[in-house]
Amino acid sequence: MIIACHCTDCQTFSGAPYRAVVIMTRENITIDGEVSEYTKVAESGNERVQGFCGVCGTQVFARAPDGSVYNVRTGFLEQHKSLVPVKHIFAKSRAPWIDTIGEAIWHEAGPASKQV
């Protein structure tokens, strides 16, 4: 399942209004290379282990302390453009403008590029 998490921790860690993740069990994930980990205590008091590349800092996952469930960050996956969230969680802390984002002016690339 692919979700968009709007909790304040995801906003802080990603520097964005939400973070899209694929929820997976340990049996369904393969990680090549070294992953550095940091354990964060959320507002709820729950611990989440944050996994990231120790070389470039790319955020790879958050997982339960027992390693049973992983929230894999979609942004670094090759197929990220096709991974559409089917559920949004922590609506209580979503950015108040998130519902109107489609109404904003969009550009092909940088701010001086063609509007789309």
trRosetta pair geometry for C-beta under 8 A, 3 or more apart (Angstrom, degrees):
i j d omega theta_ij theta_ji phi_ij phi_ji
1 22 7.4 153 80 -154 37 57
1 23 5.0 -4 62 41 88 112
1 86 6.3 -95 -159 49 84 119
1 87 6.9 5 171 19 117 120
2 20 6.5 12 -180 -176 99 98
2 21 7.1 178 -148 90 60 37
2 22 5.3 -30 -96 -97 77 69
2 23 7.7 -165 -84 7 27 76
2 74 6.8 49 -142 -71 113 140
2 83 5.2 179 -117 176 150 87
2 84 6.4 115 92 83 145 33
2 85 5.0 -125 126 -103 92 46
2 86 5.8 98 63 3 79 85
2 87 7.9 153 92 30 49 76
3 20 7.3 177 92 -146 37 57
3 21 6.0 -15 61 60 81 83
3 23 6.5 35 5 -27 111 110
3 85 5.4 61 -154 -144 19 103
3 86 7.2 -58 -85 54 57 65
3 87 4.7 -33 -114 76 91 91
3 88 7.0 151 -169 -97 80 24
3 89 5.7 17 174 -4 132 108
4 18 4.7 39 173 148 99 139
4 19 7.2 159 -155 76 59 30
4 20 5.2 -30 -97 -92 74 72
4 85 4.0 -27 -28 -98 91 173
4 87 7.4 -168 27 96 69 46
4 88 4.7 -21 68 -109 101 77
4 89 7.4 171 83 22 51 67
5 10 4.4 140 105 -36 108 165
5 18 6.1 163 77 -164 40 87
5 19 5.3 -19 57 60 95 83
5 20 7.9 168 14 -90 72 22
5 21 6.3 9 -6 10 115 117
5 71 7.5 17 -23 -170 144 149
5 88 7.9 169 -84 -159 23 55
5 89 5.3 -19 -113 64 67 101
5 90 5.9 49 -168 22 69 121
6 10 6.9 -112 -125 68 7 127
6 11 7.1 32 -169 -53 51 105
6 17 7.0 -13 -129 152 89 74
6 18 4.6 -41 -88 -101 69 105
6 88 6.3 31 -16 -179 116 98
6 89 6.7 -174 24 86 80 48
6 90 4.4 -158 71 89 76 95
6 91 6.3 70 55 -91 142 30
6 93 5.6 170 129 82 91 79
6 94 4.0 -20 -178 -87 155 76
6 95 7.5 -129 -151 -3 113 66
6 98 7.5 -56 -115 -52 134 170
7 10 5.0 92 59 9 80 101
7 11 7.1 -144 98 -5 42 89
7 42 7.2 -13 160 -153 145 122
7 43 7.5 -158 -174 22 109 117
7 89 7.3 -14 -37 111 93 93
7 90 4.0 -153 -67 -85 68 173
7 93 5.8 63 -134 61 35 140
8 11 5.4 -52 -146 38 37 116
8 12 6.1 38 155 -21 68 106
8 43 6.4 63 49 -31 119 135
8 90 7.9 -136 -14 172 58 143
8 93 5.1 -94 -48 -179 81 152
9 12 5.8 -57 -147 37 30 109
9 13 6.1 21 160 -12 67 110
9 40 6.6 132 -151 136 130 142
9 42 5.4 -69 -40 -122 150 89
9 43 7.0 -147 -39 -10 103 90
9 48 7.4 110 144 43 158 143
10 13 6.0 -55 -136 43 29 105
10 14 5.8 7 171 0 66 117
10 18 6.3 21 119 -155 128 46
10 19 4.0 -132 -172 16 113 117
10 90 7.7 154 25 49 124 151
11 14 6.6 -69 -136 49 18 95
11 15 7.9 80 170 -88 51 8
11 16 6.8 -124 -136 79 56 43
11 17 6.3 -5 -118 -144 101 25
11 18 7.0 -23 -80 -79 78 35
11 19 7.7 -143 -64 -22 37 95
11 93 7.3 -125 -13 139 136 114
11 95 7.8 141 -117 -52 132 95
12 15 7.7 15 -179 -66 23 47
13 19 7.2 -12 78 -53 103 152
13 40 8.0 -85 -71 -53 127 170
13 50 6.8 -151 -131 -127 146 143
13 59 6.6 101 154 -104 112 152
14 18 7.7 -6 64 119 151 19
14 19 4.5 176 -42 -80 152 111
14 59 7.1 -92 -94 29 74 160
16 19 6.5 119 69 -73 113 70
17 94 7.1 50 170 -163 102 68
17 95 4.1 -58 -139 -10 121 133
17 98 5.7 174 153 -87 145 110
18 88 7.4 -44 -142 -141 156 99
18 94 7.0 -6 -67 -125 114 85
18 95 7.8 -115 -33 2 87 101
18 98 7.3 67 -21 -123 121 142
19 73 6.7 -54 179 -124 113 91
19 75 8.0 -73 -152 -19 82 117
20 73 7.6 91 82 -159 62 55
20 74 4.4 -41 108 30 105 130
20 75 7.1 123 57 -44 98 79
20 80 7.9 120 88 -160 132 93
20 83 6.7 135 147 114 131 107
20 85 5.4 -124 -127 -55 101 110
21 61 7.9 100 -144 -134 114 64
21 62 7.5 -48 -119 31 153 99
21 71 4.0 11 170 179 150 93
21 72 6.0 140 -162 64 81 40
21 73 5.9 -44 -103 -94 81 39
21 74 6.3 -155 -101 -22 24 89
22 71 7.4 151 67 -160 37 48
22 72 4.6 -22 58 60 93 102
22 74 6.0 108 -25 -77 91 92
22 77 7.8 33 -3 -26 132 158
22 83 6.4 -72 -65 -158 109 135
23 69 6.6 -11 -167 -172 92 104
23 70 7.4 155 -154 84 44 50
23 71 5.8 -20 -97 -102 66 69
23 72 7.9 -173 -80 17 17 77
24 28 4.7 -128 -168 85 105 114
24 29 5.0 111 121 -54 139 109
24 69 7.4 149 81 -158 39 57
24 70 4.9 -22 68 65 89 99
24 71 7.9 159 23 -90 73 23
24 72 5.7 18 12 -10 122 116
25 28 5.3 80 59 13 74 104
25 29 7.6 -165 90 -6 37 97
25 68 6.6 -35 -143 171 82 62
25 69 6.2 -42 -103 -101 57 58
25 70 7.4 135 -129 17 8 86
26 29 6.3 -75 -147 38 32 104
26 67 5.4 51 -84 149 135 89
26 68 6.1 -80 -16 -135 112 27
26 69 7.8 -78 -33 -61 77 21
26 70 6.8 114 -79 -21 55 109
29 61 7.9 47 -160 -83 157 156
29 70 5.5 1 -30 41 162 154
29 72 6.7 178 -115 -64 128 130
31 35 5.9 -28 166 -29 144 133
31 51 7.9 -66 -124 162 157 151
31 60 7.2 70 -128 167 122 144
33 53 7.4 2 124 -122 133 93
34 53 7.9 94 89 -144 72 60
34 54 5.8 -40 115 24 112 122
35 51 4.5 6 169 -169 128 108
35 52 6.9 128 -163 56 80 21
35 53 6.9 -59 -117 -88 62 43
35 54 7.3 150 -160 -20 20 92
35 60 5.7 -86 -129 45 121 154
35 61 7.8 1 -162 32 149 101
36 51 7.3 147 76 -154 42 55
36 52 5.6 -33 66 70 92 75
36 53 7.2 44 17 148 94 11
36 54 3.8 109 -33 -74 120 97
37 49 5.2 -6 -167 -179 118 104
37 50 6.6 147 -156 75 60 49
37 51 5.3 -25 -97 -96 81 67
37 52 7.8 148 -91 21 35 68
38 49 7.3 150 74 -160 35 58
38 50 4.7 -20 63 59 89 105
38 52 7.4 -1 7 15 106 111
39 47 5.6 -4 -174 -168 105 110
39 48 7.4 158 -153 80 58 36
39 49 5.2 -31 -97 -100 73 69
39 50 7.5 -180 -89 14 20 76
39 65 7.2 44 -129 -103 119 97
40 47 7.2 148 78 -154 41 58
40 48 5.3 -22 64 64 93 86
40 49 7.8 158 19 -100 73 20
40 50 5.6 45 -7 -21 116 115
40 62 8.0 -54 41 -134 119 114
41 45 6.5 -16 -176 -149 101 34
41 46 7.4 160 -153 81 59 30
41 47 5.6 -35 -97 -95 66 68
42 45 6.9 -40 72 26 74 19
42 46 4.9 -3 38 60 117 82
42 47 7.6 -165 2 -88 83 16
42 48 6.0 57 -41 -3 109 113
47 65 5.0 39 95 -55 120 122
48 62 4.7 5 170 -178 119 114
48 63 7.1 141 -166 62 70 30
48 64 7.4 -49 -119 -97 63 34
48 65 7.8 -112 -104 -48 21 74
49 62 6.7 150 76 -162 46 57
49 63 4.9 -26 63 61 102 85
49 64 7.5 4 17 94 98 13
49 65 6.0 123 -29 -98 108 52
50 59 7.1 -51 -175 -140 101 99
50 61 7.7 175 -155 95 42 49
50 62 5.4 -23 -101 -104 61 80
51 59 7.7 106 86 -165 55 58
51 60 4.6 -61 110 69 99 107
51 61 4.4 13 47 56 118 85
51 62 7.2 -168 15 -83 78 28
51 63 6.6 37 -18 -4 116 108
52 57 5.9 -4 164 -163 126 41
52 58 6.3 173 -160 85 80 40
52 59 5.0 -41 -102 -105 100 48
52 60 5.7 172 -103 5 34 87
53 56 4.9 7 101 48 133 80
53 57 6.2 -41 71 12 86 12
53 58 4.4 35 14 44 121 87
53 60 6.4 111 -38 -42 74 112
58 76 5.2 88 179 -93 129 145
59 73 5.0 96 110 -38 94 163
59 75 7.8 49 65 53 97 120
59 76 7.5 -178 70 -20 57 128
60 72 7.1 -40 162 -142 63 73
60 73 6.1 -153 -170 25 13 110
60 76 6.8 -58 -105 49 59 149
61 70 4.9 -23 -166 -169 140 103
61 71 6.0 144 -162 74 76 52
61 72 4.9 -34 -98 -101 99 53
61 73 6.3 -138 -79 -8 41 81
62 70 7.5 150 78 -159 41 56
62 71 4.6 -5 56 54 89 110
63 67 5.9 20 155 -117 135 46
63 69 6.6 166 -151 89 69 50
63 70 4.6 -25 -97 -103 97 69
63 71 7.1 -166 -77 19 46 69
64 67 6.6 -104 76 -12 81 13
64 68 5.2 -24 62 46 137 83
64 69 4.7 64 -11 46 118 87
64 70 7.9 -100 9 -66 75 42
67 70 7.9 2 -162 -60 55 91
72 77 7.3 66 141 -53 115 126
73 76 5.9 53 99 14 106 99
73 77 7.8 177 102 -19 60 93
74 77 5.5 -61 -159 25 50 118
74 80 4.8 127 154 -131 85 89
74 83 4.5 -152 -145 92 133 144
75 80 5.6 66 -125 -136 23 151
76 80 7.3 122 42 -62 16 134
77 80 4.8 136 68 -61 82 83
77 83 6.8 55 74 -16 136 147
79 82 5.0 -48 175 43 92 109
79 83 6.2 100 116 -35 88 99
80 83 5.6 -58 -146 27 39 115
85 88 6.5 74 140 -70 138 68
88 91 6.2 81 119 -75 108 89
88 94 7.4 25 165 -84 128 135
90 93 5.1 -28 161 40 104 102
90 94 7.0 143 112 -50 73 75
91 94 5.2 -27 -151 -13 47 121
94 98 5.0 -79 166 21 112 148
95 98 4.6 116 68 -42 89 98
97 100 5.6 -71 -168 50 68 101
97 101 6.7 98 136 -66 84 74
98 101 5.9 -17 -157 -29 40 114
100 103 4.8 -39 -180 27 84 122
100 104 7.4 102 130 -37 80 84
101 104 5.9 -36 -166 3 47 117
105 115 6.0 -55 -173 -132 98 118
106 115 6.7 107 78 -160 53 70
106 116 5.1 -55 103 61 105 91
107 110 6.8 -55 121 94 140 24
107 111 6.1 163 5 -120 167 29
107 112 7.9 85 -158 50 150 19
107 113 4.7 116 172 71 110 93
107 114 6.8 141 -154 80 74 36
107 115 5.7 -56 -97 -100 65 50
107 116 6.7 124 -141 4 15 88
108 113 4.6 -109 58 140 91 129
108 114 4.9 31 -3 63 123 88
108 115 7.8 -142 -17 -100 79 5
108 116 5.5 113 -66 -41 71 116
109 113 4.0 107 49 -34 85 163
110 113 5.2 113 55 -15 61 104
